[in-house]
Amino acid sequence: MTSPHSNTDDKAGVTIRCQNNASVGVTFCDRFSFDADSVHYAVELRAPGLTARANEVVAWLWDSDLTAFLEELAADYRGWDGERSWRTNDRDLAVSAVFRSGGHVGLTWALRPWPQAAGGWGASVTTWLEAGEQMAAVAAAVRDFLTKEQP
């Protein structure tokens, strides 16, 4: 389930909540851009006992597109075998997807900012969504967030 939300800076964001436990989720927020080649944004993960945030995830225009990955998952609403995965070029955000009988998709969102740095950290949460309509809504919300014009 997705919802637009406003954070303290009053900039739009997207929150994806697990349908099985609404306290588990991922939020895309604080979007900004330095140039026409990239979009920078923050990703926050939440679950009982966990809050993690990567402040500067980068989406490059020439990079593999997260929204295309999510749209492919939505298009395959009848399911697939195995795990599908996507990650940013910098490897600080990764998403893996599995299909479960009953028409549900498990998206595991993993943050590992500065993966080569000593003392680095990592965190992940899994959001379960309905295949098809909910996945399509997630893909559309993330696309809107990553491609909208700056105010």
N, C-alpha and C positions, 0 to 999 in steps of 0.2 A: 504494500500500500504506500503510495507516495503522497506527499503534501507539500505545497509551497509554504515556506515560513519566512519570517523576518528575524534576523538576529539583532544584536544590540546596535550595529552600525546601520540598521534599516536597509541592508542589501538583501535581495532575494536569495533564497537557497532552496534546495530540494532535500527532503527527508524521506528515506525509505525505511519502513518499519516491517518487522517480521510479523506475519499474520498469526503465528502461534504464540508470540510474546511481544507485545507492543513496546516493552522496555528495551528490546534489542533493535538496533537500527544503525543506519549510516546517514550522514548529512554532508551534502556538498554545499559550500558557502564561501563567502569572501572572495568572489571572483574578481580578477583584475588582469590587465594585459599591458605589456610593455611595447609590443609591436604587433604587426599583422600576422606573424608566423606562429604565435603561441597564445595560449590562455593559461593563466595561473589561478589556482583555487585551493581552498583548504578542504580536507576531508576529516570528519569526526566520526569515530566509532563509539557506540554505547551499548552496554549490556550490564546486568546487575554486577556491581563490583568493578566495572571497567569503564574508563573514559580515556580515549586516546585521540590525538589530533596531529595531523601532518599539515603544516601551515602553507607549504608551497609545492603542491603537485602541479606538474606542467603537462599540458596537452599540446603537442606540436601538430601543426597542420599536416606535415608529412608523415606523422606517426600513425600507427594503427589506431582506429577510432573506437572508443568505448561505446559510443551510441550504436555503431554498426554491430558490435558484438552483442549488445543487449537486444537490438532489433532482430538479429538472427535467432536468438533464443526465443523471442516472442513468436517468430514465424514458425518455429519447430514446436508448436504447442502440443503436438501429439507425442513428443518425447524423443529421446536419443539414448544411446548406450554410452557409458563411460563419463568422463569428465571433460568439460571444455574450459579453456582458460584464456585470459587476456591480461596484459600488464602494460604499464607505461614504459616508455623507452628508458627512463631513469630507474625503473624497477621499484619505485617507492609505493606504488599502488598496484595491487594485483587482484583480479576477480576470477574465481573458479565457479563453475556451475555444474550441478548434477540434476538429473530428472528423477523424480520419485513417482511410483505408481499413484494413481489418484489425481494426476495432473498438477503436480507441484514441483517448483524449481527451487533448489537451494543455492543461493548465491553467497559464497564466502568472500568477504571483503577483507583484504590483508594490507596493512600498512607496514612499511619498513623504510622510513626515511633515512637517507644517507646510509645505504646498505653497506658501503665499504668502510665506514668510519668505525674506529675502535669504540667499544662501548655502545654500539648502536642498539636499537630496540625494535621490536615488532609486536603487532597485535592484530587480532582478526575477530570478526563476528560473522555469523551466518544468518541471513534473512531468508525465510521461506515465503514464497509467493505463489499465487495461482498461475499456471502456464497460460499463455494467450493474452487475455485482456489486461491482467495486472502487469504482466511483463511488458506489454505494449505501452501501458501507461508509464511505467518506469523508464523505458527507452525514450519516450516522448518528453518526459520531464527532464531527463538528463540532457537530451539534445537541446532543449530550450535553454537550460541553464548554461551549457557550454558555448552556445552560438549566439545568444541574444546580444544586442547592442548595449554598450556601456551607457549609463545615464550621463 
